Amino acid sequence: MQDPTATGSQYADERVEYVEDAETPGDPCTFYFRSTKTTERPAILLQDVADLATLPLVFLATWLSPASVWIWLAKSSALIGQRLVPRNRQHQVRAACESVLGDLDPEEWQALRQNLVATTAGKRFAVAREFSPKNRALTIEVDGTDKLRHALTERKGAILWVNRFSSYPILAKRALAQEGMPAYAISHACHGYSDSRFAALLINKIQISAENRYLKQRLVFDDGEEIKVQKRALSQLKKGHPVFFTNTSLTGHRFIELPLGRNGRLRMSTGPIAIALRTGAPLFAVSIFEVSPFTSYRVELNHLVVAPTGSRALGKQRTDYQGLARVARASRDIIYNGIRRYPDQSISILLDE
């Protein structure tokens, strides 16, 4: 094991718990504990103002026009929206992309930048479509349902660990409902378009309302309430139900950080893996990709093999760091594959921190 004090942290209230590299020395997993229980969220963001101005137009266009028009509108909004993004934020996003994908020439970056903004706009159309009085043609191909269906027969439930990609989070819920397996979902009180307090009170409720029609129930928590909501999730797992968790570094206190791509870093919560190790509940990594704009999507359910390392390998450690790291690496590899295939749909998971 590496010396934990050799790895620093960008957070004053965060400490390194452990650095696991016994199994793969060239691929260390750093475990962090963050003591802060609350996050200081902005009252309102420029993005909220833009949403207030454009959402009525998005709903109108979605209801009255075909998907081909939505594509044109999303691309047009990208040309405007990318000019509103502060320059320092553009540099941050480009640095995150290049740390994983490698250097991008000006033409590659410009194309990726436009697609990122267009994808963000497209998510608004995907939500607005749920309220449209017209029945829009939509195809969702789900890969891995047989394994999930079989796992649910064991009556241990299933943890659906959703990769926090930027596009269309509603479709994972819709896909499971389509397959006859509606799930519960752990959801932060700020879930939705924006993390601001204003959005949580008003704008985000649009997306939440659209998603709720495909869920059995939403298990909502606020900062500092992670343990309480995890107990509610455990209760549903014990009853044999599938439960959505989000693959994010923004919730809870314990996190894993792993190398990603060329020299990037990826953080994820240890919670879903720890629960799977403790309870034996099957764990699935869930990815959602747009195959054809607004008409065809693919949801991939990847079964992650979760097995305790064994007390002998743990020594005096109470936590199975090797078991956690093994599953985290497998999930990271799935995420990296998604980023390489659909970088414009996958960027937000790189920007959690």
Residue frames relative to the residue before (quaternion, step in Angstrom):
aa qw qx qy qz dx dy dz
M 1.0000 0.0000 0.0000 0.0000 0.00 0.00 0.00
Q 0.4582 -0.6639 0.5185 0.2837 3.56 -1.08 0.72
D 0.5678 -0.5683 0.4685 0.3677 3.55 -1.29 0.35
P 0.4112 -0.7408 0.4644 0.2577 3.64 -0.49 1.12
T 0.6310 0.5495 -0.3480 0.4227 3.60 1.07 -0.62
A 0.5739 0.6030 -0.3825 0.4009 3.58 1.24 -0.26
T 0.7013 0.4106 -0.2569 0.5230 3.57 1.24 -0.36
G 0.2676 -0.7920 0.5307 0.1397 3.57 -0.61 1.11
S 0.2900 -0.7339 0.5848 0.1877 3.53 -1.34 0.02
Q 0.4436 -0.6968 0.4985 0.2631 3.55 -1.11 0.71
Y 0.6672 0.4733 -0.2990 0.4913 3.61 1.27 -0.09
A 0.4680 -0.6984 0.4694 0.2698 3.56 -0.87 0.99
D 0.7353 0.4026 -0.2219 0.4980 3.60 1.10 -0.67
E 0.6066 0.5666 -0.3289 0.4504 3.59 1.23 0.35
R 0.0659 -0.7922 0.6057 0.0346 3.56 -1.01 0.79
V 0.4749 -0.6347 0.5251 0.3098 3.54 -1.24 0.51
E 0.2795 -0.7727 0.5506 0.1474 3.56 -0.79 1.04
Y 0.7984 -0.1035 0.1697 0.5684 3.54 0.88 -0.95
V 0.1373 -0.7474 0.6384 0.1224 3.57 -1.22 0.51
E 0.1408 -0.8237 0.5485 0.0311 3.55 -0.38 1.27
D 0.2111 0.7692 -0.5841 0.1504 3.56 -0.63 1.13
A 0.3135 0.7841 -0.4903 0.2156 3.57 1.22 0.39
E 0.7219 0.4403 -0.2531 0.4701 3.58 0.94 -0.87
T 0.7928 0.0533 -0.0094 0.6071 3.60 1.00 -0.82
P 0.2646 -0.8212 0.4832 0.1488 3.60 0.12 1.26
G 0.7045 0.4627 -0.2774 0.4611 3.58 1.06 -0.63
D 0.7294 0.3506 -0.1998 0.5524 3.59 1.29 0.00
P 0.0153 0.8569 -0.5151 0.0172 3.62 0.62 1.10
C 0.2290 -0.7240 0.6332 0.1499 3.54 -1.22 0.65
T 0.1651 -0.7912 0.5840 0.0753 3.57 -0.67 1.10
F 0.2146 -0.7854 0.5740 0.0874 3.56 -0.78 1.09
Y 0.1175 -0.8058 0.5803 0.0145 3.55 -0.83 1.09
F 0.1508 -0.7247 0.6581 0.1375 3.50 -1.34 0.44
R 0.1243 -0.7853 0.6052 0.0402 3.56 -0.81 1.06
S 0.3369 -0.8011 0.4662 0.1657 3.57 -0.56 1.16
T 0.5770 0.6084 -0.3917 0.3788 3.61 1.07 -0.59
K 0.2747 -0.7891 0.5335 0.1316 3.56 -0.87 0.98
T 0.7611 0.3004 -0.1843 0.5446 3.59 1.20 -0.28
T 0.2660 -0.7380 0.5996 0.1585 3.53 -1.25 0.51
E 0.3699 -0.7188 0.5417 0.2302 3.56 -0.85 0.94
R 0.0911 -0.8257 0.5566 0.0060 3.55 -0.36 1.26
P 0.5177 -0.6505 0.4491 0.3273 3.61 -0.97 0.80
A 0.5699 -0.6004 0.4378 0.3509 3.55 -1.15 0.62
I 0.7805 -0.1247 0.1231 0.6001 3.59 0.92 -0.93
L 0.2326 -0.7739 0.5784 0.1113 3.57 -1.13 0.71
L 0.6445 -0.4971 0.4080 0.4137 3.56 -1.30 0.35
Q 0.5976 0.5736 -0.3487 0.4385 3.58 1.09 -0.73
D 0.6336 0.5342 -0.3348 0.4484 3.61 1.05 -0.75
V 0.6385 0.5204 -0.3224 0.4664 3.56 1.00 -0.82
A 0.6512 0.5112 -0.3109 0.4668 3.57 0.98 -0.87
D 0.6506 0.5136 -0.3195 0.4592 3.60 1.00 -0.81
L 0.6287 0.5372 -0.3379 0.4495 3.58 0.97 -0.81
A 0.6993 0.4791 -0.2673 0.4583 3.56 1.01 -0.85
T 0.7869 0.3820 -0.1727 0.4527 3.57 0.95 -0.87
L 0.5594 0.6424 -0.4017 0.3361 3.63 1.05 -0.60
P 0.6387 0.5060 -0.3604 0.4540 3.66 0.88 -0.70
L 0.6511 0.5054 -0.3111 0.4731 3.59 1.04 -0.78
V 0.6235 0.5385 -0.3325 0.4589 3.57 1.06 -0.78
F 0.6628 0.4977 -0.3072 0.4675 3.59 0.91 -0.90
L 0.6528 0.5155 -0.3184 0.4546 3.57 0.94 -0.86
A 0.6766 0.4892 -0.2954 0.4644 3.58 0.90 -0.94
T 0.6429 0.5334 -0.3229 0.4449 3.58 1.02 -0.80
W 0.6933 0.4852 -0.2750 0.4564 3.55 0.95 -0.84
L 0.7863 0.3890 -0.1712 0.4484 3.58 0.96 -0.89
S 0.7856 0.3252 -0.1538 0.5034 3.60 1.11 -0.52
P 0.5590 -0.6045 0.4468 0.3501 3.61 -1.23 0.41
A 0.7114 -0.4773 0.3140 0.4093 3.55 -1.31 0.30
S 0.5836 0.5893 -0.3805 0.4091 3.60 1.08 -0.61
V 0.6412 0.5027 -0.3192 0.4840 3.58 1.11 -0.65
W 0.6100 0.5508 -0.3575 0.4434 3.61 1.03 -0.71
I 0.6232 0.5415 -0.3382 0.4516 3.57 1.01 -0.83
W 0.6667 0.4979 -0.3000 0.4666 3.57 0.89 -0.92
L 0.6636 0.5046 -0.3055 0.4600 3.60 0.97 -0.85
A 0.6449 0.5208 -0.3253 0.4551 3.58 0.98 -0.82
K 0.6706 0.4798 -0.3006 0.4793 3.58 0.97 -0.83
S 0.6329 0.5230 -0.3334 0.4634 3.59 1.04 -0.72
S 0.6568 0.4989 -0.3143 0.4700 3.57 0.97 -0.82
A 0.5907 0.5718 -0.3668 0.4354 3.58 1.14 -0.58
L 0.6412 0.5308 -0.3280 0.4468 3.58 1.00 -0.81
I 0.6873 0.4414 -0.2709 0.5092 3.57 1.11 -0.72
G 0.6908 0.5263 -0.2877 0.4037 3.55 0.83 -1.04
Q 0.6528 0.5275 -0.3418 0.4228 3.59 0.94 -0.76
R 0.6267 0.5296 -0.3394 0.4599 3.60 1.19 -0.43
L 0.6629 0.5054 -0.3023 0.4623 3.57 1.23 -0.41
V 0.5524 0.6025 -0.4034 0.4114 3.59 1.25 -0.24
P 0.4818 -0.6780 0.4613 0.3089 3.64 -0.72 0.99
R 0.6073 -0.6054 0.3773 0.3498 3.55 -1.06 0.82
N 0.6571 0.5117 -0.3322 0.4427 3.60 0.94 -0.81
R 0.6260 0.5195 -0.3382 0.4732 3.58 1.12 -0.63
Q 0.6175 0.5363 -0.3443 0.4610 3.59 1.03 -0.72
H 0.6454 0.5104 -0.3155 0.4727 3.57 1.00 -0.83
Q 0.6396 0.5324 -0.3213 0.4520 3.58 1.01 -0.83
V 0.6729 0.4876 -0.2964 0.4707 3.57 0.91 -0.92
R 0.6575 0.5019 -0.3240 0.4591 3.60 0.91 -0.85
A 0.6442 0.5203 -0.3279 0.4547 3.59 0.96 -0.83
A 0.6402 0.5200 -0.3257 0.4622 3.59 1.01 -0.80
C 0.6559 0.5093 -0.3083 0.4640 3.59 0.96 -0.87
E 0.7134 0.4627 -0.2669 0.4536 3.57 0.81 -0.98
S 0.5927 0.5651 -0.3769 0.4327 3.60 1.11 -0.54
V 0.7201 0.3987 -0.2342 0.5173 3.58 1.18 -0.55
L 0.7910 0.3593 -0.1631 0.4675 3.58 0.76 -1.09
G 0.5212 -0.5943 0.4414 0.4247 3.57 1.18 -0.50
D 0.7298 -0.4361 0.2872 0.4414 3.58 -1.27 0.15
L 0.1957 -0.7605 0.6116 0.0961 3.54 -1.08 0.88
D 0.3675 -0.7035 0.5503 0.2594 3.59 -0.87 0.87
P 0.7244 -0.4682 0.2663 0.4303 3.63 -1.18 0.43
E 0.6664 0.4986 -0.3161 0.4555 3.61 0.96 -0.80
E 0.6479 0.5101 -0.3193 0.4671 3.60 0.98 -0.82
W 0.6712 0.4940 -0.3063 0.4601 3.58 0.91 -0.87
Q 0.6445 0.5256 -0.3302 0.4466 3.58 0.95 -0.82
A 0.6581 0.4991 -0.3093 0.4713 3.60 0.96 -0.85
L 0.6665 0.4934 -0.3030 0.4696 3.58 0.93 -0.89
R 0.6328 0.5455 -0.3234 0.4444 3.57 1.01 -0.85
Q 0.6663 0.4901 -0.3010 0.4745 3.60 0.91 -0.87
N 0.6709 0.5029 -0.3031 0.4530 3.57 0.96 -0.86
L 0.6080 0.5550 -0.3543 0.4436 3.58 1.08 -0.66
V 0.6819 0.4674 -0.2869 0.4839 3.58 0.91 -0.92
A 0.6424 0.5222 -0.3250 0.4571 3.58 0.99 -0.81
T 0.6353 0.5267 -0.3276 0.4600 3.59 1.04 -0.75
T 0.6280 0.5241 -0.3286 0.4722 3.57 1.03 -0.79
A 0.6571 0.4864 -0.3048 0.4886 3.59 0.97 -0.83
G 0.6370 0.5574 -0.3260 0.4210 3.56 1.01 -0.81
K 0.5931 0.5745 -0.3649 0.4301 3.57 1.11 -0.64
R 0.6090 0.5463 -0.3482 0.4576 3.59 1.09 -0.64
F 0.6540 0.4997 -0.3127 0.4741 3.58 0.99 -0.83
A 0.6313 0.5474 -0.3378 0.4333 3.59 1.00 -0.79
V 0.6663 0.4717 -0.2951 0.4964 3.59 1.06 -0.74
A 0.6533 0.5227 -0.3193 0.4450 3.59 0.91 -0.91
R 0.5890 0.5889 -0.3626 0.4181 3.59 1.08 -0.70
E 0.6212 0.5708 -0.3460 0.4106 3.60 1.05 -0.68
F 0.7260 0.4006 -0.2330 0.5082 3.59 1.18 -0.47
S 0.4508 0.7088 -0.4415 0.3153 3.57 1.28 0.01
P 0.4535 -0.6852 0.4920 0.2876 3.62 -0.96 0.77
K 0.6523 0.4898 -0.3187 0.4827 3.60 1.26 -0.29
N 0.4167 -0.6937 0.5332 0.2468 3.56 -1.10 0.73
R 0.1423 -0.8246 0.5454 0.0486 3.58 -0.13 1.31
A 0.4978 -0.6490 0.4839 0.3111 3.58 -0.98 0.84
L 0.1041 0.7872 -0.5943 0.1274 3.54 -0.82 1.05
T 0.1062 -0.7967 0.5942 0.0314 3.57 -0.85 1.02
I 0.0264 -0.7759 0.6303 -0.0040 3.57 -0.85 1.01
E 0.1551 -0.7748 0.6092 0.0669 3.56 -0.56 1.19
V 0.1276 -0.8049 0.5784 0.0358 3.58 -0.72 1.07
D 0.1335 -0.7954 0.5902 0.0351 3.55 -0.67 1.14
G 0.7692 0.3473 -0.2610 0.4685 3.60 -0.73 1.04
T 0.3992 0.7410 -0.4689 0.2679 3.60 1.24 0.13
D 0.6070 0.5665 -0.3710 0.4159 3.61 1.03 -0.68
K 0.6642 0.4917 -0.3052 0.4732 3.58 0.95 -0.86
L 0.6512 0.5061 -0.3201 0.4662 3.57 0.99 -0.79
R 0.6525 0.5165 -0.3173 0.4547 3.56 0.90 -0.90
H 0.6534 0.5001 -0.3096 0.4766 3.57 1.00 -0.82
A 0.6397 0.5367 -0.3281 0.4418 3.59 0.96 -0.84
L 0.6603 0.5195 -0.3127 0.4430 3.58 0.99 -0.80
T 0.5792 0.5816 -0.3884 0.4189 3.61 1.15 -0.37
E 0.6126 0.5623 -0.3522 0.4295 3.59 1.20 -0.35
R 0.3852 -0.7717 0.4346 0.2592 3.58 1.37 0.00
K 0.5169 0.5943 -0.4525 0.4182 3.57 1.06 0.78
G 0.5082 -0.6318 0.4220 0.4056 3.55 1.31 0.09
A 0.2414 -0.7417 0.5911 0.2053 3.57 -1.24 -0.44
I 0.3044 -0.7253 0.5906 0.1802 3.55 -1.03 0.85
L 0.1407 -0.7811 0.6067 0.0453 3.57 -0.67 1.15
W 0.1250 -0.8295 0.5443 0.0051 3.53 -0.12 1.39
V 0.1617 -0.8484 0.5005 0.0601 3.57 0.02 1.32
N 0.4102 -0.6931 0.5373 0.2502 3.56 -0.80 1.02
R 0.3848 -0.7641 0.4783 0.1985 3.54 -0.69 1.11
F 0.1025 0.7954 -0.5827 0.1311 3.54 0.40 1.25
S 0.6408 -0.6032 0.3411 0.3306 3.53 -1.20 0.55
S 0.7718 0.4093 -0.2030 0.4422 3.58 1.04 -0.63
Y 0.9153 0.0366 0.0000 0.4012 3.47 -1.27 0.78
P 0.0692 0.8203 -0.5643 0.0620 3.66 0.64 0.98
I 0.5602 0.6203 -0.3897 0.3868 3.60 1.17 -0.46
L 0.6406 0.5958 -0.3306 0.3541 3.58 1.05 -0.72
A 0.5732 0.5595 -0.3983 0.4468 3.61 1.13 -0.42
K 0.6543 0.4951 -0.3092 0.4808 3.58 1.00 -0.84
R 0.6663 0.5089 -0.3032 0.4529 3.56 0.94 -0.90
A 0.6406 0.5424 -0.3263 0.4347 3.57 0.99 -0.82
L 0.6740 0.4841 -0.3054 0.4671 3.60 0.91 -0.87
A 0.6319 0.5112 -0.3333 0.4778 3.59 1.03 -0.75
Q 0.6223 0.5492 -0.3274 0.4516 3.58 1.05 -0.81
E 0.7200 0.4268 -0.2374 0.4929 3.57 1.08 -0.78
G 0.5678 -0.6358 0.3696 0.3699 3.59 1.26 0.21
M 0.6540 0.4840 -0.3144 0.4890 3.59 1.21 0.45
P 0.0022 -0.8229 0.5681 -0.0098 3.64 0.62 1.02
A 0.2498 -0.8114 0.5235 0.0728 3.55 -0.95 0.96
Y 0.4758 -0.5679 0.5651 0.3629 3.49 -1.42 0.02
A 0.1587 -0.7954 0.5783 0.0880 3.61 -1.17 0.44
I 0.3080 -0.7006 0.6128 0.1971 3.54 -0.97 0.93
S 0.0203 0.8314 -0.5455 0.1042 3.56 -0.64 1.14
H 0.3996 -0.7011 0.5366 0.2468 3.55 -0.92 0.92
A 0.6221 -0.5731 0.3888 0.3652 3.56 -1.15 0.64
C 0.7023 0.4374 -0.2649 0.4952 3.63 1.18 -0.49
H 0.3176 0.7795 -0.4976 0.2096 3.62 1.22 0.16
G 0.5700 0.5954 -0.4405 0.3558 3.56 -0.99 0.83
Y 0.8382 -0.2225 0.1528 0.4739 3.52 -1.23 -0.54
S 0.8297 0.0895 0.0449 0.5491 3.56 0.85 -1.02
D 0.4605 -0.6927 0.4891 0.2625 3.58 -1.22 0.53
S 0.4861 0.6834 -0.4355 0.3271 3.61 1.21 0.01
R 0.6084 -0.5567 0.4184 0.3805 3.55 -1.26 0.41
F 0.6108 0.5534 -0.3459 0.4484 3.59 1.08 -0.71
A 0.6718 0.4971 -0.2994 0.4605 3.58 0.89 -0.94
A 0.6377 0.5368 -0.3320 0.4415 3.58 1.00 -0.80
L 0.6854 0.4859 -0.2783 0.4654 3.57 1.07 -0.71
L 0.8268 0.2251 -0.0703 0.5107 3.60 1.03 -0.73
I 0.8022 0.3619 -0.2045 0.4285 3.58 0.20 -1.30
N 0.6701 0.5371 -0.3168 0.4027 3.60 0.85 -0.93
K 0.5794 0.6166 -0.3778 0.3759 3.58 1.13 -0.56
I 0.5471 0.5975 -0.4025 0.4262 3.59 1.20 -0.38
Q 0.6954 0.4535 -0.2778 0.4833 3.57 0.83 -0.99
I 0.6335 0.5383 -0.3371 0.4419 3.59 0.94 -0.82
S 0.6515 0.5195 -0.3104 0.4574 3.57 0.95 -0.89
A 0.6512 0.5128 -0.3150 0.4623 3.58 1.00 -0.82
E 0.6928 0.4831 -0.2814 0.4554 3.60 0.92 -0.88
N 0.6250 0.5997 -0.3442 0.3622 3.56 0.98 -0.85
R 0.6056 0.5769 -0.3700 0.4044 3.60 1.08 -0.58
Y 0.7161 0.4118 -0.2505 0.5048 3.61 1.24 -0.33
L 0.6455 0.5152 -0.3142 0.4683 3.59 1.28 0.05
K 0.5038 -0.5882 0.5238 0.3548 3.53 -1.27 0.38
Q 0.7603 -0.2094 0.1678 0.5916 3.55 0.97 -0.91
R 0.3234 -0.7123 0.5880 0.2058 3.56 -1.20 0.61
L 0.2147 -0.7730 0.5880 0.1027 3.59 -0.75 1.09
V 0.1072 -0.8590 0.5006 0.0087 3.56 0.05 1.35
F 0.0007 0.7801 -0.6256 0.0044 3.55 -1.05 0.83
D 0.2894 -0.7140 0.6060 0.1979 3.54 -1.30 0.40
D 0.7292 -0.3927 0.2908 0.4791 3.59 -1.27 0.07
G 0.8033 0.2666 -0.2153 0.4870 3.56 -0.94 0.95
E 0.6772 0.4928 -0.2889 0.4637 3.61 1.26 -0.09
E 0.3000 0.8044 -0.4798 0.1810 3.59 1.25 0.29
I 0.6579 0.5188 -0.3246 0.4390 3.59 0.92 -0.85
K 0.6487 0.5256 -0.3193 0.4483 3.57 0.98 -0.86
V 0.7052 0.4449 -0.2853 0.4726 3.60 0.86 -0.87
Q 0.5971 0.5501 -0.3733 0.4489 3.61 1.10 -0.53
K 0.6152 0.5319 -0.3477 0.4666 3.58 1.07 -0.66
R 0.6378 0.5049 -0.3272 0.4809 3.59 1.03 -0.73
A 0.6414 0.5127 -0.3236 0.4701 3.57 1.02 -0.76
L 0.6340 0.5304 -0.3284 0.4571 3.59 0.98 -0.82
S 0.6161 0.5521 -0.3398 0.4473 3.56 1.06 -0.76
Q 0.6856 0.4677 -0.2849 0.4797 3.60 0.96 -0.82
L 0.6130 0.5340 -0.3513 0.4643 3.60 1.06 -0.66
K 0.6508 0.5197 -0.3180 0.4531 3.58 0.96 -0.83
K 0.6680 0.4774 -0.2961 0.4881 3.58 1.19 -0.53
G 0.5851 -0.6264 0.3481 0.3796 3.58 1.31 0.05
H 0.5105 0.6642 -0.4146 0.3556 3.61 1.22 0.27
P 0.4526 -0.6319 0.5375 0.3270 3.62 -1.20 0.43
V 0.1054 -0.7921 0.6009 0.0211 3.57 -1.05 0.83
F 0.3365 -0.7380 0.5545 0.1862 3.58 -0.87 1.02
F 0.0461 -0.7168 0.6949 0.0331 3.52 -1.10 0.92
T 0.3321 -0.7310 0.5514 0.2264 3.60 -1.15 0.48
N 0.4086 -0.7142 0.5207 0.2277 3.56 -0.90 1.00
T 0.3336 0.7542 -0.4836 0.2933 3.56 0.21 1.29
S 0.3902 -0.7099 0.5364 0.2368 3.55 -1.18 0.53
L 0.5462 0.6597 -0.3783 0.3512 3.59 1.24 0.12
T 0.7415 0.3756 -0.2213 0.5100 3.62 1.19 -0.22
G 0.7598 0.3616 -0.2768 0.4640 3.53 -1.16 0.62
H 0.5317 -0.6451 0.4687 0.2853 3.53 -1.35 -0.19
R 0.7616 0.3293 -0.1875 0.5257 3.60 1.11 -0.58
F 0.0367 -0.8127 0.5784 -0.0601 3.53 -0.90 1.05
I 0.2658 -0.7062 0.6281 0.1900 3.51 -1.35 0.39
E 0.1108 -0.7673 0.6275 0.0723 3.56 -1.05 0.80
L 0.0495 -0.8159 0.5751 -0.0337 3.56 -0.81 1.08
P 0.5607 -0.5605 0.4695 0.3887 3.59 -1.22 0.37
L 0.0424 -0.7950 0.6052 -0.0019 3.56 -1.12 0.74
G 0.8498 0.0413 -0.0484 0.5233 3.56 -0.74 1.07
R 0.8451 -0.1594 0.1071 0.4989 3.54 -1.12 -0.70
N 0.7702 -0.2261 0.1564 0.5756 3.59 0.69 -1.06
G 0.3655 0.7421 -0.4839 0.2856 3.57 1.13 0.65
R 0.2862 -0.7248 0.5964 0.1924 3.52 -1.38 0.11
L 0.1268 -0.7823 0.6075 0.0536 3.55 -1.07 0.78
R 0.1535 -0.7816 0.5992 0.0805 3.55 -0.95 0.93
M 0.0447 0.7704 -0.6356 0.0190 3.52 -1.20 0.64
S 0.5519 -0.6014 0.4667 0.3405 3.53 -1.22 0.54
T 0.4344 -0.6930 0.5084 0.2692 3.56 -1.09 0.69
G 0.4468 0.7625 -0.4116 0.2225 3.59 1.24 -0.44
P 0.7125 0.4527 -0.2944 0.4480 3.66 0.62 -1.02
I 0.6585 0.4957 -0.3235 0.4648 3.61 0.97 -0.80
A 0.6521 0.5246 -0.3187 0.4449 3.58 0.93 -0.91
I 0.6475 0.5082 -0.3213 0.4682 3.58 0.99 -0.80
A 0.6495 0.5121 -0.3163 0.4646 3.59 0.98 -0.84
L 0.6505 0.5074 -0.3189 0.4667 3.60 0.98 -0.79
R 0.7066 0.4861 -0.2610 0.4430 3.55 0.96 -0.92
T 0.8018 0.3280 -0.1457 0.4778 3.58 0.90 -0.91
G 0.4268 -0.6951 0.4732 0.3329 3.58 1.16 -0.48
A 0.3832 0.7209 -0.4911 0.3037 3.61 1.25 0.23
P 0.5022 -0.6452 0.4757 0.3244 3.63 -0.92 0.83
L 0.1997 -0.7837 0.5831 0.0771 3.57 -1.04 0.86
F 0.0539 -0.7948 0.6044 -0.0117 3.56 -0.83 1.07
A 0.2885 -0.7089 0.6165 0.1848 3.56 -1.02 0.88
V 0.1554 -0.8160 0.5558 0.0326 3.58 -0.70 1.14
S 0.0211 -0.7820 0.6228 -0.0154 3.57 -0.85 1.02
I 0.1485 -0.7802 0.6040 0.0665 3.58 -1.07 0.81
F 0.0074 0.8125 -0.5813 0.0424 3.58 -0.75 1.04
E 0.3714 -0.6876 0.5779 0.2351 3.54 -1.17 0.68
V 0.2419 -0.7839 0.5604 0.1142 3.57 -0.66 1.14
S 0.7716 0.0154 0.0160 0.6358 3.56 0.99 -0.92
P 0.5665 -0.6593 0.3521 0.3469 3.63 -0.65 1.06
F 0.8872 -0.0078 -0.0552 0.4580 3.51 -0.86 1.20
T 0.7337 0.4155 -0.2477 0.4772 3.62 1.18 -0.03
S 0.8196 0.1298 -0.0381 0.5567 3.62 1.00 -0.69
Y 0.0017 -0.8042 0.5913 -0.0597 3.56 -0.85 1.05
R 0.2123 -0.7543 0.6073 0.1308 3.54 -1.27 0.43
V 0.1062 -0.7652 0.6338 0.0387 3.56 -0.89 1.03
E 0.1238 -0.8091 0.5737 0.0289 3.57 -0.68 1.13
L 0.1376 -0.7725 0.6186 0.0400 3.56 -0.82 1.12
N 0.0522 -0.8208 0.5686 -0.0186 3.57 -0.26 1.28
H 0.3209 -0.7610 0.5361 0.1746 3.57 -0.58 1.17
L 0.1834 -0.7797 0.5931 0.0815 3.58 -0.72 1.12
V 0.3528 -0.7381 0.5371 0.2056 3.56 -0.73 1.07
V 0.0718 -0.8027 0.5919 -0.0151 3.57 -0.57 1.21
A 0.1569 0.7806 -0.5882 0.1415 3.57 -0.62 1.14
P 0.4892 -0.6584 0.4751 0.3187 3.62 -0.85 0.88
T 0.5330 -0.6347 0.4572 0.3225 3.56 -1.12 0.69
G 0.4995 -0.6250 0.4525 0.3938 3.58 0.97 -0.85
S 0.5759 -0.6410 0.3868 0.3285 3.55 -0.94 0.89
R 0.6119 0.5655 -0.3650 0.4153 3.60 1.04 -0.68
A 0.6830 0.4764 -0.2885 0.4726 3.59 0.97 -0.83
L 0.6454 0.5492 -0.3248 0.4200 3.57 1.12 -0.63
G 0.2712 -0.7636 0.5403 0.2268 3.58 1.06 -0.58
K 0.7999 -0.2427 0.2074 0.5081 3.56 -0.81 -1.05
Q 0.4867 0.6740 -0.4340 0.3471 3.59 1.25 -0.06
R 0.3843 -0.7213 0.5320 0.2215 3.57 -0.95 0.92
T 0.7233 0.3981 -0.2225 0.5185 3.58 1.14 -0.65
D 0.3984 -0.7102 0.5298 0.2371 3.56 -0.97 0.86
Y 0.1203 -0.8397 0.5273 0.0495 3.56 0.33 1.25
Q 0.6436 0.5195 -0.3394 0.4480 3.59 0.98 -0.74
G 0.6476 0.5085 -0.3204 0.4684 3.59 0.99 -0.78
L 0.6409 0.5151 -0.3136 0.4750 3.58 1.00 -0.85
A 0.6823 0.5031 -0.2904 0.4439 3.57 0.89 -0.98
R 0.6293 0.5515 -0.3439 0.4260 3.57 0.98 -0.82
V 0.6920 0.4526 -0.2777 0.4891 3.59 0.91 -0.90
A 0.6260 0.5430 -0.3405 0.4443 3.60 0.99 -0.79
R 0.6468 0.5114 -0.3257 0.4627 3.60 0.98 -0.78
A 0.6429 0.5141 -0.3268 0.4643 3.59 0.98 -0.80
S 0.6557 0.4929 -0.3106 0.4802 3.59 0.98 -0.82
R 0.6256 0.5459 -0.3293 0.4496 3.60 1.01 -0.82
D 0.6546 0.5175 -0.3183 0.4499 3.57 0.96 -0.86
I 0.6266 0.5194 -0.3313 0.4773 3.60 1.07 -0.71
I 0.6507 0.5140 -0.3068 0.4672 3.57 0.97 -0.87
Y 0.6597 0.5134 -0.3096 0.4532 3.58 0.91 -0.91
N 0.6283 0.5244 -0.3313 0.4696 3.58 1.02 -0.77
G 0.6570 0.5065 -0.3071 0.4665 3.60 1.01 -0.79
I 0.6399 0.5246 -0.3249 0.4580 3.57 1.00 -0.79
R 0.6682 0.4913 -0.3047 0.4683 3.58 0.96 -0.81
R 0.6888 0.4749 -0.2911 0.4640 3.59 1.03 -0.75
Y 0.8118 0.0749 0.0153 0.5790 3.58 0.92 -0.94
P 0.0743 -0.8504 0.5178 0.0564 3.64 0.52 1.09
D 0.6623 0.5148 -0.3208 0.4399 3.61 1.00 -0.73
Q 0.6926 0.4440 -0.2775 0.4962 3.61 1.20 -0.37
S 0.7404 0.4691 -0.1891 0.4427 3.58 1.24 -0.40
I 0.4605 0.7548 -0.4091 0.2255 3.55 1.24 -0.16
S 0.6240 0.5992 -0.3741 0.3342 3.62 0.90 -0.77
I 0.6015 0.5629 -0.3790 0.4215 3.59 1.09 -0.50
L 0.6322 0.5181 -0.3324 0.4705 3.60 1.24 -0.34
L 0.7295 0.4497 -0.2129 0.4693 3.58 1.23 -0.44
D 0.2989 0.7722 -0.5122 0.2283 3.60 1.18 0.47
E 0.7554 0.3732 -0.2070 0.4972 3.55 0.98 -0.79
